[in-house]
C-alpha cells in the first residue's frame, strides 16, 4: 500500500501529542478526488480538536490527521467525478469528520473544493477557505448584511476578522473593528471605517445602533455587545450564543453559526480575490514537521491573519 507523511495525534492533549508519521495514503472514492497537498491552513479549531475541547459536538475516531484548510493539486479523480481533472490546482475546506490536510495527500468530496484563485500561490490559498467562508456565511447567510448597514467586527485583525472587514466593505457596509493598537493602521488599510483599540477603550462607549455584530470571542465581549445593536439587529457568534435571554431583553437577535463547506461560495471568494477585492494575510509559514509550534502560536492568540503549514 502506498504511504505518505502526515501529522497525527493518537490521544487528546497538548501540542506534544502531534507526531509526524508514515501512514497509508488515502484513495479517492465515489465523487471524490485525491489532492496532493501543497499547503495546509492552521485554524483555532485544529488545536481545540487536538485538546479534546470539541469532543461533545465534533466526535472523532483517533488517531486523527488535523487541519481542514487545504491547497494543492488534484492527483487522481474518483468514479463519477467530472468537475475536476488531474492536475487542477484547487483549494478548499475539508470535512470536519474526516482526516485533514496536515499530510502529503488527502481525499475530499468535490463539494468541498474549488479551483484555486489564479492570483494566489498555494501558501496564500491555504490561508483562505475556512476563515473566509466563516466570514461570508456569518455576514451574508446569517446576518443578511446589505449596503448601507453597519457592522461591528470583534478581533478584526484575526483569521476570520480580517476577511470579514474586507467582505463587509465590499458589500457596502460601514465597518467598525476592535483590535489592539498595533493593528489599527492594518485594519484601516483593509477598509475599516473605524478601529477601536480594545486595550484602552471599551467599545460600547463608542459604538451604538449597529445592524450587525460579528463575535468570534464570546464570553464578556458577547455580553457587552448586546447593547450596541439597534432594535432588531443581530449578533452572529461563531462560539454560540450564551444567553438568548440577553438578546431578548435588548430587543435584538442572537444566532450561533458553524461554518460549512460550500464550493459555490469558494468560487465566489476566488473571483473576489482575483479581482483584487479580497486578500489573505499570512502571519507565519512553518514546515509540516513544525505543526505543534504552529498550533501553539494559534492557541496563544494575537495572530494577524493566518498561520500556514508548507507541505511541499
Secondary structure, 3 states (H helix, E strand, C coil): CCEEEEEEECCCCCHHHCEEEEEECCCCCCCEEEEEEEEEEECHHHHHHHCCCCCCCCCCCCCECCCCEEEEEEEEECCCCCCCCCCCEEEEECCCCCCCCCECEEEEEHHHEEECCCCCCHHHHHCCHHHHHHHHHHHHHHCCCCCCCEEEECCCCCHHHHHHHHHHHHHCCEEEEEECHHHHHHHHHHCCCEEEECCCCCHHHCCCCEEEEEECCCHHHHHHHHHHEEEEEEEEECCCCCCHHHHHHHCCEEEECCCCCCHHHHHHHHHHHHCCCCCCCEEEEEEHHHHHHHHHHHHHCCCCCEEEEECC
